């Protein structure tokens, strides 16, 4: 079975559920746009409703799923804010007995788009989940969801821009660049990115993601995320945009990254400590 996950831990985790038919009731798939989290949620659901359990493409379950009319699969979200009425309707449908498959499967795409009222309704649903239900939320980052929801979920991390964070350590390196107070330490981190333009671009993507997610989370909750304030993040996003221009103009990759690190260090709005 092709789960298309570079992280073998999660490939095995999802694959084992399909093989044993012992399913986790609530999962949260997180990752940037383009990482395949929504596609994987659909692929996983299709394997559950497949009468042969292998996405056979030939059974009635697969045919109904492909037509978007499978009675045991409910999909919401992916088109803007998710309102409380949608979560209430989802709750009603999940409380009905499975019609054809062994489970009711709900996919909530872009769950970070839930309103506060929707999130509260979702939390109540998770506190008393309907029997034989499987709920999959997808979001760009778990930091954009209430901790009360995240803590009840099994998080499956799809990484950044299609690559798992473990591949090059770009996400953790990006966060360290923002955390460390020493320029020398920042320079040590960027050494491995200084010879490959794609890797340098991936590091910048990670930096941008951390900053943008902090802004989104603060706008949604009114609270800082990971110690990053919107007023601190915006100037750093401008620095990143300028560094991308330098990189696209074929300046030395190492020069661009070192210049970026220096400017982050010098930025008047860069905090002394990023948690």
C-alpha positions as CSV (number, residue, x, y, z in Angstrom):
1,X,0.0,0.0,0.0
2,X,1.4,3.4,-1.1
3,X,0.8,5.8,1.8
4,X,3.2,8.3,0.3
5,X,4.7,9.4,3.6
6,X,8.4,9.8,3.9
7,X,8.2,9.4,7.7
8,X,8.1,5.6,8.1
9,X,6.7,5.8,11.6
10,X,3.5,7.4,10.3
11,X,3.4,5.2,7.2
12,X,3.5,2.2,9.4
13,X,1.0,3.7,11.9
14,X,-1.6,4.4,9.3
15,X,-1.0,1.2,7.3
16,X,-1.3,-0.9,10.4
17,X,-4.7,0.5,11.2
18,X,-5.9,-0.4,7.7
19,X,-4.5,-3.9,7.9
20,X,-5.9,-4.7,11.4
21,X,-9.1,-2.6,11.0
22,X,-8.4,-1.2,14.5
23,X,-8.8,2.5,14.0
24,X,-7.8,5.5,16.0
25,X,-11.0,7.5,16.7
26,X,-9.5,11.0,16.3
27,X,-6.5,12.0,14.3
28,X,-5.0,15.4,13.3
29,X,-3.1,15.6,10.1
30,X,-0.8,18.7,10.1
31,X,1.4,20.2,7.4
32,X,1.7,23.1,5.0
33,X,-0.2,23.3,1.8
34,X,1.1,20.9,-0.8
35,X,2.2,18.2,1.8
36,X,-0.7,15.9,0.9
37,X,-2.5,15.8,4.2
38,X,-5.9,16.3,2.7
39,X,-5.2,13.7,0.0
40,X,-4.1,11.3,2.6
41,X,-7.2,11.8,4.7
42,X,-9.3,11.0,1.6
43,X,-7.1,8.0,0.7
44,X,-7.3,6.7,4.3
45,X,-11.1,7.1,4.3
46,X,-11.5,5.3,0.9
47,X,-9.5,2.3,2.2
48,X,-11.8,2.1,5.2
49,X,-15.0,2.0,3.1
50,X,-13.5,-0.3,0.4
51,X,-15.2,-3.6,0.7
52,X,-11.8,-5.3,0.1
53,X,-9.9,-2.9,2.4
54,X,-7.3,-2.2,-0.3
55,X,-8.7,0.7,-2.4
56,X,-9.6,-1.9,-5.0
57,X,-11.4,0.6,-7.3
58,X,-13.9,-2.1,-8.2
59,X,-16.3,-2.5,-5.3
60,X,-19.5,-0.6,-4.5
61,X,-17.7,1.2,-1.6
62,X,-15.0,2.6,-3.8
63,X,-17.5,3.6,-6.5
64,X,-19.7,5.5,-4.0
65,X,-16.6,7.2,-2.5
66,X,-15.4,8.3,-5.9
67,X,-18.8,9.7,-6.7
68,X,-18.8,11.7,-3.5
69,X,-22.0,10.0,-2.4
70,X,-20.8,7.4,0.2
71,X,-23.3,7.6,3.0
72,X,-20.7,6.8,5.7
73,X,-18.2,9.5,4.7
74,X,-18.7,13.2,5.6
75,X,-16.4,15.9,4.5
76,X,-16.6,19.5,5.5
77,X,-14.2,22.5,5.3
78,X,-11.6,23.5,2.8
79,X,-13.5,26.5,1.6
80,X,-13.2,29.2,4.3
81,X,-14.5,29.5,7.8
82,X,-16.2,26.5,9.3
83,X,-19.4,27.5,11.1
84,X,-21.0,25.9,14.2
85,X,-24.0,24.8,12.1
86,X,-21.7,22.5,10.1
87,X,-20.2,20.9,13.2
88,X,-23.7,20.4,14.7
89,X,-24.8,18.7,11.4
90,X,-21.7,16.6,11.4
91,X,-22.5,15.5,15.0
92,X,-25.9,14.4,13.9
93,X,-24.6,12.4,11.0
94,X,-21.9,10.7,13.0
95,X,-24.5,9.6,15.6
96,X,-26.3,7.6,12.9
97,X,-25.3,3.9,12.6
98,X,-23.0,3.2,9.6
99,X,-25.1,2.4,6.6
100,X,-22.6,0.4,4.5
101,X,-19.1,0.5,5.9
102,X,-18.1,-0.6,9.4
103,X,-17.5,3.0,10.5
104,X,-18.7,6.6,10.0
105,X,-15.7,8.7,8.8
106,X,-15.6,12.5,9.1
107,X,-12.9,14.6,7.4
108,X,-12.7,18.2,8.5
109,X,-10.4,20.0,6.1
110,X,-8.5,23.2,7.3
111,X,-9.8,22.7,10.8
112,X,-7.9,25.8,11.8
113,X,-10.6,27.7,10.0
114,X,-13.2,26.8,12.7
115,X,-14.8,29.7,14.5
116,X,-14.5,29.8,18.3
117,X,-18.0,28.5,18.5
118,X,-17.3,25.7,16.0
119,X,-14.2,24.7,18.0
120,X,-16.2,24.5,21.2
121,X,-18.8,22.3,19.5
122,X,-16.0,20.1,18.1
123,X,-14.5,19.7,21.5
124,X,-17.9,18.5,22.9
125,X,-18.1,16.0,20.1
126,X,-14.6,14.7,20.9
127,X,-15.4,14.5,24.6
128,X,-18.3,12.1,23.8
129,X,-17.4,10.6,20.4
130,X,-20.1,8.6,18.6
131,X,-19.6,4.9,18.5
132,X,-18.0,3.5,15.3
133,X,-16.8,7.0,14.3
134,X,-13.4,8.1,12.9
135,X,-12.7,11.8,12.8
136,X,-9.8,13.2,10.9
137,X,-8.9,16.9,11.1
138,X,-6.4,18.6,8.8
139,X,-4.6,21.9,9.6
140,X,-1.5,23.7,8.6
141,X,-0.2,23.7,12.1
142,X,-1.5,22.3,15.4
143,X,-0.6,25.7,17.0
144,X,-3.6,27.1,15.1
145,X,-6.0,24.9,17.0
146,X,-7.1,25.0,20.7
147,X,-4.8,22.9,22.9
148,X,-7.9,21.1,24.2
149,X,-8.6,19.7,20.8
150,X,-4.9,18.9,20.0
151,X,-4.4,17.1,23.3
152,X,-7.2,14.7,22.4
153,X,-5.8,13.8,19.0
154,X,-3.2,11.6,17.5
155,X,-1.1,14.0,15.5
156,X,0.3,12.9,12.2
157,X,2.9,15.5,10.9
158,X,3.2,15.7,7.2
159,X,6.1,18.3,7.5
160,X,6.8,21.3,5.3
161,X,6.5,21.7,1.5
162,X,6.2,18.0,1.0
163,X,9.3,17.0,3.0
164,X,9.2,15.7,6.5
165,X,10.8,18.0,9.0
166,X,13.2,15.2,9.9
167,X,14.6,15.1,6.3
168,X,17.0,18.1,6.7
169,X,15.9,19.3,10.1
170,X,14.9,22.6,8.4
171,X,12.0,23.4,10.7
172,X,14.1,22.8,13.9
173,X,17.0,24.7,12.4
174,X,14.8,27.6,11.4
175,X,13.4,27.8,15.0
176,X,16.9,27.7,16.4
177,X,18.0,30.6,14.1
178,X,15.2,32.6,15.6
179,X,16.0,31.5,19.2
180,X,19.8,31.7,19.4
181,X,21.3,35.0,20.5
182,X,24.7,34.3,19.1
183,X,25.5,35.1,15.4
184,X,28.2,32.5,15.4
185,X,25.7,29.8,16.4
186,X,23.3,31.0,13.7
187,X,26.2,30.8,11.1
188,X,27.0,27.2,12.3
189,X,23.4,26.2,11.5
190,X,23.3,27.7,8.1
191,X,26.6,26.1,6.9
192,X,24.8,23.0,5.6
193,X,22.4,25.1,3.5
194,X,25.0,27.4,2.0
195,X,25.8,25.2,-1.1
196,X,22.3,24.2,-2.2
197,X,19.8,26.7,-3.4
198,X,16.8,24.4,-2.9
199,X,17.8,23.6,0.6
200,X,18.3,27.3,1.3
201,X,14.9,28.0,-0.1
202,X,13.4,25.3,2.1
203,X,15.0,26.8,5.2
204,X,13.5,30.2,4.2
205,X,10.1,28.5,3.8
206,X,10.4,27.1,7.3
207,X,11.3,30.5,8.7
208,X,8.3,32.0,6.9
209,X,6.0,29.3,8.0
210,X,6.9,29.8,11.7
211,X,6.4,33.5,11.5
212,X,3.1,33.4,9.5
213,X,1.7,30.8,11.8
214,X,2.5,32.9,14.8
215,X,0.6,35.8,13.2
216,X,-2.4,33.7,12.3
217,X,-2.6,32.1,15.7
218,X,-2.4,35.5,17.4
219,X,-5.1,37.0,15.2
220,X,-7.3,34.0,15.9
221,X,-6.7,33.7,19.7
222,X,-5.3,37.0,20.7
223,X,-2.4,35.3,22.3
224,X,1.3,34.9,21.3
225,X,2.3,31.6,20.0
226,X,5.8,30.2,20.8
227,X,6.6,33.7,22.2
228,X,6.4,35.4,18.8
229,X,4.4,38.6,18.7
230,X,2.9,39.9,15.4
231,X,4.9,43.1,15.7
232,X,8.1,41.1,15.9
233,X,7.2,38.7,13.1
234,X,6.2,41.2,10.4
235,X,9.7,42.9,10.1
236,X,11.3,39.5,9.8
237,X,9.0,38.5,7.0
238,X,10.1,41.6,5.1
239,X,13.7,40.5,5.7
240,X,12.9,37.1,4.3
241,X,11.3,38.6,1.2
242,X,14.4,40.6,0.5
243,X,16.6,37.6,1.0
244,X,14.6,35.6,-1.5
245,X,15.1,38.3,-4.0
246,X,18.9,38.1,-3.5
247,X,18.7,34.4,-3.8
248,X,16.7,34.6,-7.1
249,X,19.3,37.1,-8.4
250,X,21.9,34.4,-8.0
251,X,23.9,36.0,-5.3
252,X,26.1,33.6,-3.3
253,X,23.8,31.3,-1.3
254,X,26.0,31.5,1.7
255,X,26.2,35.3,1.5
256,X,22.4,35.5,1.4
257,X,21.9,33.3,4.4
258,X,24.6,34.9,6.5
259,X,23.2,38.3,5.6
260,X,19.8,37.2,6.7
261,X,21.1,35.8,10.0
262,X,22.9,39.1,10.6
263,X,19.8,41.1,9.9
264,X,17.7,38.9,12.1
265,X,20.2,39.6,14.9
266,X,20.2,43.3,14.3
267,X,16.5,43.7,13.9
268,X,15.1,46.0,16.5
269,X,12.0,44.0,16.8
270,X,13.6,40.6,17.0
271,X,13.1,39.3,20.6
272,X,15.9,38.1,22.8
273,X,14.3,34.8,23.3
274,X,11.9,32.7,21.2
275,X,10.4,29.8,23.0
